[in-house]
Amino acid sequence: MKKLNNNQTTNLGRILTTAEGVEKYDACAKRILSDKNILSFILKYSVSEFEKYNMEDIKDFIESSPEVTGTYLSTAMSKFDSITGMSTESCLPYEGNVSFDVRFFTQENNYRKILFDTELQNNFSPGYDLTSRGVFYCARMLSMELDTEFSSSDYNNMKKVYSIWICTDVPAYADNTITEYKMSPEDIYGNMTIHKKYDYLSVILICIGKKPDKNNKLLSLLHLIFSSDESSEKKLFILENEYNLTIYKQTRKEIENMGSLGMGVWQKAMTEGHAKGRAEGRAEERTQNIKTTISSMKFHNMKEDDICAIICTTYNLTKDELRAYM
């Protein structure tokens, strides 16, 4: 096995440290997203079934504690009697594994039960449409209900599912938008006067803009939490005083942790890959640090145009010179 030299070892360590930081940031963000106060806000302003309720009622409808990625149960054991045991992973024969970020269900005074998956997505264009993935997640959640929520002899007991995607770093055409994709009947011939139960799945894309939309409470709240450069102290103050949310100890800790991990991605990449080379000014060090910086940015799914703009400006390179590093 070829031994790594000191430079390679150092750069590998930087990349692994970056990966570890991203993983920690992601875990903090998901735990914040699982807070009932945050979830009830999302449901209030994006899910039609809850628009008539106040926040406290919605919070009461959310059963027990929402489950965050990391709890793995077999499909057969995914009983929905308690949200605490709700599986965040689905493994079905011949269909592969699906990991959900945050899963929970609501029950309105023993009346209507709805199952939810909430996803935090920082790459809006991963090579496919997120809507397609959302539909697949809904389909998987519906299939997981068999023998837990309904039996093959009574499909009418099937529960509605929602897959809600909170997207950051979105393109201009999606900036500050909330869109629902759902099933609805369309009469091809004639007019069926009564449509039986059909509303079983919805995909909602919540696209956070680069700047907060002050005209929409949900978009501005999510921008504050996940996209704003404000300090964690100021975020907490605004959440409690402007949005009237009670932020409990664990969520406060996660917001503070996320703040310490979550400086701008390109700033993080610069710190890891560029600082030492710039200070010492050595050509070899500069070359290696440019490559490491680009690698770190790509790891964070930054757009190529953004990478080019930042690297060219910071290292005083032309686009032609940059191609040698890409």
Backbone bond lengths (Angstrom), bond angles and torsions (degrees), N, CA, C in turn:
res aa  C-N    CA-C-N  psi(-1)  N-CA   C-N-CA  omega(-1)  CA-C   N-CA-C  phi
1 M - - - 1.473 - - 1.529 109.44 -
2 K 1.333 116.58 131.12 1.458 120.76 -178.23 1.518 110.90 -70.26
3 K 1.322 115.64 130.68 1.462 120.50 -179.34 1.526 110.62 -82.57
4 L 1.324 116.31 137.66 1.462 121.23 178.39 1.517 110.35 -75.49
5 N 1.334 117.06 140.79 1.458 119.01 174.12 1.523 109.46 -79.66
6 N 1.331 116.07 175.01 1.468 120.27 -174.57 1.528 112.28 -61.36
7 N 1.355 115.90 -41.90 1.465 119.15 179.49 1.512 111.66 -61.92
8 Q 1.372 115.94 -43.54 1.463 120.26 -179.48 1.519 110.63 -64.86
9 T 1.344 115.83 -40.30 1.465 119.69 179.76 1.522 110.88 -63.82
10 T 1.353 115.55 -43.76 1.465 119.99 179.72 1.522 111.28 -62.12
11 N 1.336 115.96 -45.99 1.465 119.65 -178.11 1.517 111.73 -68.06
12 L 1.350 116.89 -37.27 1.459 119.98 176.06 1.519 109.42 -62.02
13 G 1.341 116.18 -41.01 1.461 120.17 178.52 1.509 111.85 -61.97
14 R 1.344 116.09 -39.41 1.465 119.51 178.68 1.524 110.84 -62.53
15 I 1.348 115.44 -44.84 1.463 119.50 -178.33 1.519 110.53 -65.67
16 L 1.341 116.96 -41.78 1.462 120.14 178.82 1.523 110.84 -65.05
17 T 1.338 116.23 -38.12 1.463 119.82 177.09 1.523 110.45 -63.06
18 T 1.336 115.55 -41.12 1.457 119.79 176.91 1.519 110.63 -60.90
19 A 1.339 115.78 -45.95 1.467 120.20 -180.00 1.516 110.97 -60.58
20 E 1.334 116.01 -41.40 1.465 120.23 179.09 1.528 110.29 -63.94
21 G 1.343 115.79 -40.83 1.462 119.32 178.59 1.513 112.27 -63.45
22 V 1.336 116.50 -41.35 1.464 120.65 178.28 1.517 110.29 -63.04
23 E 1.330 115.96 -42.23 1.469 120.29 -179.88 1.528 110.78 -62.23
24 K 1.325 116.81 -42.51 1.468 120.47 179.38 1.529 110.71 -66.37
25 Y 1.335 115.89 -42.44 1.469 120.58 178.84 1.523 109.89 -60.59
26 D 1.325 115.95 -44.95 1.465 121.81 -179.37 1.519 110.86 -61.35
27 A 1.340 116.38 -42.44 1.471 120.60 179.99 1.529 110.73 -64.61
28 C 1.333 117.06 -42.23 1.474 120.77 177.53 1.527 110.51 -60.92
29 A 1.332 115.92 -45.65 1.465 120.72 -177.49 1.523 111.14 -61.60
30 K 1.333 116.69 -41.44 1.470 120.18 -179.75 1.521 111.25 -67.41
31 R 1.330 116.72 -37.71 1.469 118.81 178.99 1.531 110.68 -68.58
32 I 1.326 117.15 -35.75 1.470 120.21 174.43 1.524 109.59 -62.77
33 L 1.316 115.56 -42.66 1.462 121.18 -179.30 1.523 112.07 -63.83
34 S 1.323 117.22 -24.41 1.468 120.47 -178.57 1.529 112.79 -85.38
35 D 1.342 117.39 -4.80 1.463 120.87 178.12 1.532 109.44 -64.78
36 K 1.317 117.27 131.06 1.468 120.80 -176.38 1.525 112.89 -60.28
37 N 1.320 117.07 -33.64 1.465 119.63 178.71 1.527 111.00 -64.96
38 I 1.339 116.03 -41.07 1.463 120.63 178.51 1.523 110.18 -69.93
39 L 1.333 116.29 -45.18 1.466 120.00 179.97 1.525 112.18 -61.17
40 S 1.332 116.29 -42.01 1.469 119.08 -179.35 1.529 110.81 -63.91
41 F 1.341 116.83 -34.14 1.464 121.24 176.67 1.529 109.87 -65.03
42 I 1.331 116.25 -43.51 1.465 120.99 179.14 1.529 110.64 -62.56
43 L 1.335 116.48 -45.32 1.463 120.38 -179.53 1.526 111.45 -64.34
44 K 1.314 116.27 -42.26 1.466 121.51 -178.27 1.529 111.51 -57.26
45 Y 1.338 116.39 -42.05 1.459 120.06 -170.84 1.532 114.58 -106.85
46 S 1.339 117.44 10.53 1.469 117.57 176.76 1.524 113.85 -139.21
47 V 1.337 118.09 -18.09 1.464 121.15 -176.01 1.526 108.99 -111.36
48 S 1.319 116.60 120.00 1.471 121.32 -171.89 1.524 113.05 -60.27
49 E 1.325 117.66 -32.58 1.462 120.40 -178.36 1.525 113.30 -62.86
50 F 1.341 117.45 -17.44 1.462 120.09 -173.61 1.527 114.19 -115.70
51 E 1.313 117.73 0.55 1.464 119.24 -174.56 1.529 113.06 -64.07
52 K 1.329 117.81 -24.24 1.470 120.39 -178.15 1.529 112.65 -85.74
53 Y 1.337 117.62 -10.50 1.463 121.10 -175.76 1.524 111.25 -93.70
54 N 1.340 115.96 156.19 1.463 119.04 172.33 1.528 109.20 -85.59
55 M 1.317 115.78 169.19 1.463 121.25 -173.27 1.524 112.64 -61.80
56 E 1.313 116.96 -40.35 1.464 120.25 -178.07 1.522 111.39 -65.17
57 D 1.324 116.84 -39.89 1.464 120.33 177.24 1.525 110.83 -62.26
58 I 1.320 115.83 -45.69 1.467 120.01 -178.92 1.521 110.23 -61.92
59 K 1.326 115.79 -42.02 1.464 119.52 179.40 1.524 111.02 -60.90
60 D 1.323 116.50 -37.46 1.466 120.77 178.00 1.524 111.72 -68.49
61 F 1.335 116.91 -28.41 1.462 120.38 179.98 1.528 111.98 -72.80
62 I 1.340 116.68 -24.06 1.467 120.18 -179.61 1.520 108.57 -75.39
63 E 1.313 116.05 116.76 1.456 120.55 -173.17 1.526 112.18 -75.20
64 S 1.323 116.35 129.68 1.465 124.57 173.34 1.529 110.84 48.39
65 S 1.356 117.26 -134.31 1.460 121.26 -175.77 1.521 110.34 -111.83
66 P 1.332 118.42 123.09 1.464 120.50 177.40 1.524 110.82 -55.58
67 E 1.323 116.11 143.66 1.458 121.66 -174.38 1.525 110.06 -97.67
68 V 1.340 116.07 129.72 1.456 122.61 -177.71 1.518 109.08 -102.71
69 T 1.342 117.05 151.52 1.455 122.04 178.79 1.522 110.94 -42.58
70 G 1.328 115.88 130.51 1.462 120.06 -179.41 1.505 112.19 131.90
71 T 1.339 118.22 -13.16 1.454 122.06 175.10 1.515 107.81 -101.95
72 Y 1.319 116.88 118.36 1.452 120.40 -175.32 1.518 110.55 -119.56
73 L 1.316 116.15 121.83 1.454 122.84 177.97 1.515 108.33 -129.97
74 S 1.327 117.49 153.00 1.455 119.68 175.38 1.518 109.05 -67.69
75 T 1.329 116.67 154.46 1.465 120.80 -179.06 1.513 110.90 -56.78
76 A 1.315 116.35 -39.38 1.462 120.16 -177.25 1.518 112.04 -65.32
77 M 1.338 117.44 -23.04 1.459 121.31 -177.56 1.524 112.23 -96.60
78 S 1.335 117.26 3.02 1.463 119.65 -174.93 1.519 112.00 -81.04
79 K 1.324 117.69 55.02 1.458 121.49 176.65 1.524 108.52 -69.39
80 F 1.299 116.62 143.86 1.452 120.22 -176.29 1.518 111.50 -101.62
81 D 1.334 117.48 25.46 1.458 120.61 177.83 1.520 110.34 -65.65
82 S 1.320 115.12 -32.79 1.460 119.66 -179.54 1.512 109.01 -140.22
83 I 1.320 117.09 129.94 1.455 121.48 -178.65 1.516 110.97 -63.85
84 T 1.321 117.86 -24.72 1.462 121.52 -178.53 1.516 111.03 -60.18
85 G 1.326 117.37 -30.53 1.452 120.68 179.76 1.511 113.28 -99.48
86 M 1.321 117.53 12.66 1.456 121.23 -175.93 1.518 109.93 -72.79
87 S 1.318 116.66 124.35 1.451 120.55 -175.22 1.520 111.69 -71.77
88 T 1.344 116.37 138.48 1.459 120.40 174.11 1.521 110.18 -100.57
89 E 1.315 117.27 5.38 1.461 120.89 176.35 1.509 109.94 -129.86
90 S 1.331 116.04 135.89 1.459 121.71 175.94 1.516 108.32 -115.36
91 C 1.317 116.42 125.82 1.461 121.91 178.12 1.521 107.83 -129.27
92 L 1.321 116.52 105.00 1.457 121.74 -179.58 1.522 109.33 -115.54
93 P 1.337 118.29 142.07 1.467 121.43 -179.53 1.525 111.64 -53.82
94 Y 1.340 115.29 132.01 1.466 123.34 176.29 1.534 113.71 68.08
95 E 1.309 117.73 4.63 1.470 119.89 -178.58 1.527 112.90 -117.63
96 G 1.335 117.93 -6.43 1.455 120.43 178.68 1.517 113.70 79.17
97 N 1.335 115.07 -179.70 1.462 121.90 -178.08 1.531 111.17 -97.57
98 V 1.319 115.30 145.87 1.464 121.83 172.03 1.518 107.63 -130.37
99 S 1.331 116.86 126.39 1.464 121.02 176.18 1.523 108.88 -106.78
100 F 1.323 116.16 125.17 1.462 121.96 178.70 1.530 108.82 -96.97
101 D 1.329 117.12 143.76 1.469 120.43 179.96 1.529 111.80 -69.24
102 V 1.320 116.58 -60.89 1.472 121.78 -178.24 1.529 108.17 -135.34
103 R 1.330 116.69 122.46 1.465 120.70 179.14 1.526 109.98 -119.25
104 F 1.323 115.44 140.99 1.463 120.62 176.96 1.520 108.16 -161.92
105 F 1.320 116.27 172.30 1.458 118.98 173.26 1.513 109.77 -137.39
106 T 1.316 115.60 159.99 1.464 121.83 177.39 1.520 109.11 -118.87
107 Q 1.319 114.62 150.08 1.467 121.00 176.51 1.520 107.45 -139.99
108 E 1.325 115.96 113.98 1.461 121.10 -176.56 1.526 110.42 -86.35
109 N 1.315 116.23 93.88 1.474 121.36 177.16 1.529 112.11 49.18
110 N 1.334 115.25 48.64 1.472 122.46 179.56 1.526 113.13 60.92
111 Y 1.331 115.86 21.56 1.469 119.49 -177.18 1.528 111.61 -101.41
112 R 1.304 118.06 -68.00 1.460 121.45 -172.83 1.524 109.41 -122.09
113 K 1.317 116.22 129.55 1.457 121.58 179.88 1.530 108.95 -109.25
114 I 1.332 116.06 129.93 1.459 121.78 179.49 1.527 108.28 -129.11
115 L 1.324 116.77 138.08 1.461 122.21 -179.44 1.527 110.12 -104.43
116 F 1.332 115.75 139.02 1.463 120.86 -174.81 1.525 112.15 -127.62
117 D 1.317 113.84 145.43 1.467 123.07 165.40 1.519 105.88 -125.13
118 T 1.333 117.32 129.58 1.463 121.37 178.32 1.521 108.58 -120.15
119 E 1.325 116.33 126.94 1.457 122.22 -175.80 1.524 110.78 -118.85
120 L 1.335 115.60 139.47 1.464 121.20 173.74 1.525 107.09 -105.51
121 Q 1.325 117.17 119.86 1.467 121.61 -171.05 1.518 110.52 -126.55
122 N 1.349 116.56 119.72 1.467 119.22 -179.00 1.526 112.85 -103.54
123 N 1.335 116.62 3.53 1.467 120.76 177.06 1.525 107.80 -125.59
124 F 1.315 116.76 102.11 1.465 120.87 -173.77 1.525 112.25 -74.64
125 S 1.334 117.44 -22.53 1.472 121.26 -177.43 1.525 110.28 -128.02
126 P 1.342 117.78 73.32 1.468 121.04 -177.37 1.526 113.93 -81.95
127 G 1.343 117.73 12.41 1.454 121.21 -177.90 1.515 112.57 109.79
128 Y 1.312 116.39 -0.96 1.465 122.81 177.12 1.523 107.69 -154.26
129 D 1.328 116.74 168.25 1.463 120.65 178.75 1.522 110.20 -79.43
130 L 1.316 116.78 132.58 1.464 120.28 178.73 1.523 111.60 -62.55
131 T 1.332 116.81 -29.60 1.464 119.80 178.11 1.524 110.67 -58.97
132 S 1.335 116.68 -41.38 1.469 120.89 179.34 1.523 110.76 -61.42
133 R 1.321 115.74 -43.14 1.467 119.46 178.83 1.524 110.73 -65.54
134 G 1.329 116.25 -38.98 1.459 120.28 178.04 1.514 112.19 -61.76
135 V 1.341 116.84 -41.70 1.467 120.61 177.60 1.525 110.01 -62.93
136 F 1.335 116.48 -41.18 1.467 119.99 178.27 1.527 111.01 -62.42
137 Y 1.334 117.11 -42.75 1.464 120.39 178.75 1.527 110.82 -62.21
138 C 1.340 116.13 -40.00 1.470 119.47 176.97 1.524 110.31 -62.33
139 A 1.339 116.06 -44.64 1.464 120.09 -179.73 1.522 110.89 -61.20
140 R 1.334 116.06 -40.30 1.471 119.35 179.31 1.524 110.53 -65.65
141 M 1.331 117.46 -42.05 1.467 119.66 179.12 1.523 111.46 -63.33
142 L 1.336 116.44 -37.46 1.465 119.65 177.22 1.524 110.80 -64.56
143 S 1.329 117.17 -43.50 1.466 119.59 -179.31 1.527 111.58 -67.62
144 M 1.339 116.66 -29.20 1.468 120.16 177.08 1.527 112.37 -68.56
145 E 1.326 116.71 -18.40 1.466 120.30 -179.03 1.532 113.19 -73.86
146 L 1.341 116.16 -20.77 1.465 118.97 -177.91 1.527 110.36 -59.34
147 D 1.314 115.75 128.10 1.471 124.73 -179.07 1.526 113.09 70.98
148 T 1.335 117.23 6.31 1.468 119.82 172.04 1.525 110.19 -118.70
149 E 1.336 116.61 -46.06 1.463 121.81 177.89 1.528 112.07 -105.73
150 F 1.315 116.08 -30.32 1.463 119.61 -179.63 1.525 109.12 -147.60
151 S 1.310 115.99 163.80 1.463 121.68 177.16 1.521 109.13 -113.48
152 S 1.318 116.59 165.52 1.463 120.75 -178.12 1.522 112.48 -67.59
153 S 1.332 116.12 -8.13 1.468 119.24 177.89 1.530 111.99 -96.16
154 D 1.352 116.66 -4.00 1.468 119.00 -179.00 1.526 110.54 -151.51
155 Y 1.318 116.26 82.66 1.464 121.23 -179.38 1.525 112.50 -71.57
156 N 1.308 117.47 -12.89 1.463 119.90 179.46 1.523 112.79 -67.83
157 N 1.324 117.71 -15.65 1.468 121.13 177.84 1.527 112.54 -85.84
158 M 1.318 116.70 -0.25 1.454 119.98 178.07 1.528 109.63 -61.75
159 K 1.329 117.21 139.01 1.465 122.51 -177.60 1.530 110.80 -98.51
160 K 1.316 115.38 147.40 1.458 120.13 177.41 1.525 110.26 -68.24
161 V 1.347 115.93 145.53 1.466 120.94 178.60 1.529 109.68 -124.17
162 Y 1.324 114.21 147.09 1.461 122.41 174.74 1.523 108.67 -123.66
163 S 1.326 116.55 136.95 1.459 121.78 167.91 1.526 106.68 -116.96
164 I 1.335 115.88 111.34 1.470 121.79 -175.13 1.525 108.75 -107.24
165 W 1.321 116.28 123.70 1.467 122.11 -176.52 1.525 109.86 -112.27
166 I 1.322 115.18 118.34 1.465 121.10 177.07 1.523 106.82 -99.39
167 C 1.317 116.06 111.21 1.461 121.76 -169.74 1.526 111.13 -109.94
168 T 1.323 115.59 132.18 1.462 121.65 173.88 1.525 108.39 -111.79
169 D 1.318 116.79 167.83 1.468 122.39 178.89 1.527 111.10 53.06
170 V 1.325 116.23 53.89 1.467 120.77 -176.40 1.527 110.65 -94.02
171 P 1.341 118.41 156.53 1.471 120.43 176.63 1.522 111.17 -68.57
172 A 1.322 115.56 166.21 1.471 120.87 -174.38 1.526 112.63 -58.28
173 Y 1.337 116.94 -35.84 1.471 118.21 -175.85 1.525 112.61 -69.61
174 A 1.343 117.04 -18.19 1.469 120.43 -179.67 1.519 112.38 -105.42
175 D 1.311 117.19 -0.87 1.462 122.70 -173.56 1.535 111.88 -56.08
176 N 1.343 115.63 125.13 1.475 122.22 177.90 1.535 112.57 52.99
177 T 1.324 115.21 58.82 1.466 120.93 177.31 1.526 110.34 -130.87
178 I 1.327 115.77 152.04 1.464 122.87 172.55 1.526 106.32 -129.57
179 T 1.329 116.83 120.33 1.460 121.28 -174.15 1.520 110.30 -131.41
180 E 1.332 115.99 135.64 1.465 121.15 177.40 1.529 109.91 -112.41
181 Y 1.335 115.40 134.61 1.461 122.58 174.22 1.527 106.94 -114.67
182 K 1.333 116.80 123.76 1.461 118.92 -173.17 1.525 111.18 -147.80
183 M 1.329 114.93 169.09 1.458 121.30 176.91 1.523 109.85 -82.91
184 S 1.329 115.20 139.78 1.466 119.59 174.09 1.525 108.30 -152.60
185 P 1.334 117.92 146.50 1.467 120.69 -177.67 1.521 112.24 -77.24
186 E 1.312 116.00 149.20 1.460 122.00 173.48 1.523 107.73 -138.32
187 D 1.295 116.78 116.40 1.464 120.91 -179.08 1.529 110.02 -72.96
188 I 1.326 116.47 116.80 1.464 121.46 179.78 1.528 110.65 -79.99
189 Y 1.333 115.90 -38.38 1.467 120.11 176.64 1.520 108.38 -145.81
190 G 1.289 117.09 134.83 1.448 120.43 -177.42 1.514 111.25 76.95
191 N 1.305 116.24 -175.51 1.464 121.13 -177.63 1.518 109.50 -135.50
192 M 1.337 115.95 98.61 1.460 120.22 177.40 1.525 108.11 -70.40
193 T 1.299 117.15 117.14 1.468 120.95 -172.67 1.515 112.90 -76.51
194 I 1.319 117.61 -23.24 1.465 121.16 178.16 1.526 108.60 -128.02
195 H 1.314 116.20 120.08 1.463 120.74 175.88 1.523 108.39 -99.83
196 K 1.323 115.77 123.21 1.456 120.54 179.45 1.529 109.70 -71.21
197 K 1.310 115.96 -179.98 1.464 121.83 -175.59 1.538 110.79 -59.58
198 Y 1.299 116.51 125.94 1.466 121.15 -178.90 1.531 112.15 -141.78
199 D 1.314 117.82 -16.14 1.468 122.58 -171.60 1.527 110.00 -81.47
200 Y 1.343 116.28 79.79 1.456 120.13 -173.29 1.531 114.50 -109.16
201 L 1.308 118.69 -13.04 1.470 117.81 -179.06 1.519 111.37 -151.65
202 S 1.327 114.50 146.87 1.469 122.26 175.73 1.521 109.39 -144.99
203 V 1.322 115.36 140.45 1.466 122.30 172.11 1.522 106.98 -113.36
204 I 1.325 116.52 128.76 1.469 120.74 179.14 1.526 109.14 -120.01
205 L 1.321 116.18 126.10 1.468 121.83 173.92 1.521 108.90 -104.02
206 I 1.330 115.56 119.49 1.466 121.60 175.61 1.523 106.60 -108.86
207 C 1.317 116.71 108.00 1.465 121.64 -172.22 1.525 110.38 -104.58
208 I 1.325 115.37 109.16 1.464 121.50 -176.99 1.524 109.59 -78.57
209 G 1.320 116.70 128.21 1.455 121.13 -178.78 1.521 112.68 -79.18
210 K 1.316 114.71 168.13 1.468 119.48 177.71 1.526 110.92 -68.05
211 K 1.327 115.96 -27.76 1.461 121.48 173.73 1.524 108.40 -119.73
212 P 1.328 117.87 146.81 1.471 119.55 -178.38 1.522 111.99 -66.15
213 D 1.321 116.32 143.72 1.463 121.92 175.15 1.524 107.96 -95.90
214 K 1.309 116.39 103.54 1.467 121.03 -175.64 1.525 112.80 -69.18
215 N 1.331 116.93 -12.22 1.466 120.31 -179.84 1.522 112.90 -88.32
216 N 1.338 116.75 -4.80 1.459 120.13 -179.73 1.525 109.17 -130.28
217 K 1.319 116.31 116.34 1.464 120.74 -174.74 1.521 112.67 -61.56
218 L 1.336 116.58 -41.28 1.462 119.59 -176.25 1.520 111.48 -68.52
219 L 1.325 116.69 -47.05 1.463 119.79 -179.87 1.525 111.63 -62.75
220 S 1.323 117.21 -40.17 1.467 119.72 -179.92 1.527 111.04 -69.43
221 L 1.333 117.28 -36.26 1.467 120.83 177.38 1.522 110.94 -64.19
222 L 1.334 116.73 -48.64 1.463 120.52 -177.76 1.525 111.34 -67.54
223 H 1.331 117.08 -34.23 1.462 119.97 175.50 1.523 109.90 -62.71
224 L 1.311 116.50 -43.84 1.463 120.97 179.29 1.523 110.93 -58.00
225 I 1.332 116.93 -45.12 1.464 120.85 -175.04 1.523 112.17 -74.33
226 F 1.339 117.40 -46.18 1.462 120.62 -167.65 1.527 115.32 -107.58
227 S 1.327 119.00 -15.60 1.468 119.71 -175.77 1.521 114.50 -125.06
228 S 1.309 117.35 -17.20 1.462 120.50 -175.11 1.528 111.92 -74.05
229 D 1.331 115.28 148.55 1.468 121.18 175.67 1.527 112.22 -89.68
230 E 1.323 117.06 4.93 1.463 120.28 179.79 1.533 110.41 -61.73
231 S 1.320 116.11 152.97 1.464 120.65 176.80 1.523 109.76 -66.55
232 S 1.319 116.33 158.11 1.468 119.92 179.49 1.524 110.48 -61.61
233 E 1.339 117.17 -34.56 1.463 120.45 179.29 1.530 110.87 -63.26
234 K 1.333 116.06 -43.74 1.462 119.27 -179.79 1.527 110.99 -69.49
235 K 1.344 116.67 -38.21 1.469 119.97 177.23 1.525 110.49 -58.59
236 L 1.315 116.39 -46.54 1.463 120.72 -179.10 1.526 110.90 -63.56
237 F 1.326 116.01 -40.84 1.469 119.91 179.18 1.532 110.51 -61.64
238 I 1.332 116.93 -45.60 1.469 120.75 -179.12 1.525 111.08 -66.07
239 L 1.330 117.22 -42.16 1.466 120.59 179.79 1.523 111.27 -59.24
240 E 1.327 115.32 -40.59 1.465 119.40 -175.69 1.525 112.69 -82.18
241 N 1.331 117.14 -33.81 1.460 119.47 -172.92 1.526 114.51 -100.24
242 E 1.323 117.55 -28.44 1.464 119.68 179.64 1.525 112.24 -99.68
243 Y 1.332 115.79 -32.50 1.469 119.22 -179.91 1.528 112.20 -103.33
244 N 1.329 115.73 -3.61 1.474 121.52 177.27 1.528 112.98 55.76
245 L 1.322 115.74 38.58 1.458 120.75 178.08 1.523 110.07 -97.56
246 T 1.302 116.12 140.40 1.460 120.93 173.46 1.520 107.86 -88.26
247 I 1.321 117.19 115.43 1.458 121.41 -178.43 1.523 108.54 -103.97
248 Y 1.313 115.56 111.31 1.453 120.30 -175.92 1.534 111.55 -80.74
249 K 1.316 114.69 170.06 1.463 122.61 -170.64 1.526 112.95 -53.17
250 Q 1.340 117.62 -47.43 1.459 120.28 -175.99 1.523 111.64 -64.74
251 T 1.333 116.53 -42.92 1.464 119.41 179.83 1.524 111.09 -69.18
252 R 1.333 117.45 -36.56 1.471 120.48 175.21 1.523 109.83 -57.47
253 K 1.326 114.92 -43.63 1.466 120.23 -179.29 1.528 110.77 -63.16
254 E 1.343 116.89 -41.60 1.459 120.49 -179.38 1.524 111.07 -66.01
255 I 1.329 117.48 -40.06 1.469 120.67 178.23 1.524 110.26 -64.36
256 E 1.330 116.63 -40.59 1.463 120.57 177.45 1.526 110.83 -65.64
257 N 1.345 116.82 -43.24 1.467 120.73 178.77 1.523 111.04 -63.73
258 M 1.324 116.12 -43.05 1.456 120.36 -179.82 1.522 110.31 -64.07
259 G 1.334 116.07 -36.44 1.452 119.93 178.05 1.518 112.02 -63.33
260 S 1.328 116.78 -38.99 1.465 120.08 -179.50 1.524 111.67 -73.00
261 L 1.346 116.65 -25.90 1.462 120.72 179.94 1.516 112.54 -92.99
262 G 1.339 116.59 -21.86 1.451 119.56 -162.88 1.500 117.46 -103.21
263 M 1.332 120.02 39.87 1.455 118.18 171.03 1.521 108.18 -65.07
264 G 1.332 117.27 164.90 1.460 120.64 -177.45 1.514 110.74 -49.80
265 V 1.320 116.73 140.06 1.459 120.90 -175.77 1.518 111.35 -57.66
266 W 1.330 116.83 -44.58 1.460 117.29 -177.89 1.515 111.33 -67.37
267 Q 1.346 117.88 -32.92 1.463 120.32 176.26 1.519 109.93 -64.28
268 K 1.315 116.57 -40.45 1.463 121.83 178.46 1.525 109.69 -62.37
269 A 1.328 115.30 -45.42 1.452 119.42 -179.67 1.527 110.89 -63.34
270 M 1.330 115.95 -40.62 1.459 119.41 178.49 1.521 111.32 -61.24
271 T 1.326 116.09 -44.84 1.459 120.66 -179.13 1.513 110.70 -59.22
272 E 1.358 115.90 -42.25 1.458 120.46 -176.51 1.519 112.51 -74.51
273 G 1.334 116.53 -41.78 1.449 118.82 -169.81 1.507 117.05 -102.04
274 H 1.333 117.28 -14.78 1.452 118.61 -165.87 1.521 115.88 -119.91
275 A 1.303 118.55 -32.41 1.462 121.89 -167.97 1.525 112.73 -56.59
276 K 1.323 116.59 -49.38 1.461 119.62 -174.88 1.523 111.36 -65.02
277 G 1.335 116.55 -44.96 1.459 120.14 -178.76 1.513 112.64 -63.08
278 R 1.318 117.14 -37.65 1.462 121.12 -179.18 1.517 110.39 -68.01
279 A 1.321 116.04 -40.15 1.461 120.18 -178.84 1.523 110.81 -65.80
280 E 1.318 117.64 -41.76 1.465 120.62 -175.30 1.523 111.88 -88.02
281 G 1.314 116.69 -25.43 1.457 120.69 173.83 1.508 115.47 71.17
282 R 1.332 119.76 14.22 1.455 121.04 -179.19 1.523 110.22 -79.58
283 A 1.313 117.68 139.16 1.465 122.36 -175.42 1.525 111.65 -60.94
284 E 1.338 116.25 -45.30 1.472 119.49 -178.16 1.524 110.84 -64.90
285 E 1.324 114.85 -43.43 1.468 119.77 179.23 1.531 110.17 -64.17
286 R 1.315 116.25 -40.52 1.466 121.64 179.52 1.529 110.44 -61.14
287 T 1.336 115.87 -46.83 1.471 120.17 179.83 1.516 111.24 -59.79
288 Q 1.334 115.65 -46.98 1.464 119.57 -177.73 1.526 111.23 -65.15
289 N 1.319 115.96 -38.60 1.460 119.23 -178.97 1.528 112.08 -70.23
290 I 1.333 117.23 -34.74 1.467 119.77 175.03 1.522 109.61 -61.76
291 K 1.329 116.76 -45.49 1.467 120.80 -179.84 1.527 111.37 -63.10
292 T 1.339 115.93 -41.74 1.464 119.74 179.89 1.524 111.14 -66.06
293 T 1.340 115.51 -40.58 1.464 119.80 178.58 1.525 110.67 -61.59
294 I 1.323 116.92 -46.15 1.469 121.40 179.08 1.523 110.59 -61.96
295 S 1.338 115.98 -43.07 1.469 120.15 179.03 1.517 111.20 -60.30
296 S 1.335 116.22 -42.93 1.460 120.72 179.75 1.525 111.04 -64.89
297 M 1.333 116.65 -41.79 1.466 120.51 178.89 1.526 111.26 -63.31
298 K 1.333 116.32 -42.41 1.467 119.97 178.35 1.519 110.80 -64.25
299 F 1.333 116.19 -37.57 1.468 119.84 177.91 1.522 110.80 -59.46
300 H 1.333 115.95 -34.29 1.465 121.30 -179.74 1.529 112.22 -85.99
301 N 1.345 116.52 10.11 1.471 121.77 176.83 1.529 113.42 62.64
302 M 1.336 115.35 31.68 1.459 117.65 175.67 1.522 110.15 -70.78
303 K 1.329 116.62 148.85 1.458 121.78 179.75 1.530 109.54 -70.35
304 E 1.339 115.55 145.83 1.461 120.26 -176.64 1.527 111.76 -61.64
305 D 1.325 116.96 -38.05 1.474 119.76 178.94 1.523 111.46 -62.29
306 D 1.352 115.96 -38.87 1.468 119.90 178.90 1.522 110.81 -68.55
307 I 1.341 115.98 -40.52 1.472 120.22 177.86 1.528 109.60 -60.02
308 C 1.325 116.37 -48.06 1.469 120.77 -179.06 1.527 111.37 -59.07
309 A 1.319 116.05 -46.15 1.466 120.19 -177.49 1.522 111.27 -61.78
310 I 1.335 116.70 -45.15 1.469 120.80 -176.66 1.528 111.20 -69.95
311 I 1.348 116.90 -46.63 1.468 120.49 -178.10 1.530 110.81 -64.58
312 C 1.336 116.62 -44.83 1.469 119.89 -179.17 1.525 111.47 -61.51
313 T 1.325 116.52 -41.63 1.465 120.64 -179.39 1.521 111.31 -68.81
314 T 1.333 116.24 -45.98 1.463 120.47 -174.45 1.528 112.25 -70.65
315 Y 1.343 116.42 -40.89 1.467 119.91 -175.83 1.527 112.66 -101.37
316 N 1.336 116.61 6.26 1.465 121.48 178.25 1.531 111.32 55.63
317 L 1.324 115.35 51.43 1.462 121.48 179.62 1.523 109.96 -110.01
318 T 1.337 115.78 151.83 1.458 119.74 168.74 1.526 108.01 -85.33
319 K 1.326 116.59 165.74 1.464 119.91 178.60 1.527 111.12 -62.95
320 D 1.338 116.90 -36.13 1.468 120.35 177.89 1.525 110.94 -64.22
321 E 1.335 116.72 -41.50 1.472 120.36 178.08 1.522 111.25 -66.12
322 L 1.323 116.15 -35.28 1.467 120.50 -178.13 1.522 111.97 -65.83
323 R 1.337 117.85 -30.91 1.470 121.03 -176.96 1.527 112.21 -57.23
324 A 1.318 116.62 -29.81 1.468 120.18 -179.91 1.521 112.14 -65.57
325 Y 1.333 117.08 -22.32 1.462 121.26 -178.57 1.525 112.53 -97.27
326 M 1.321 117.92 -17.24 1.463 121.65 -173.90 1.533 111.20 -82.14
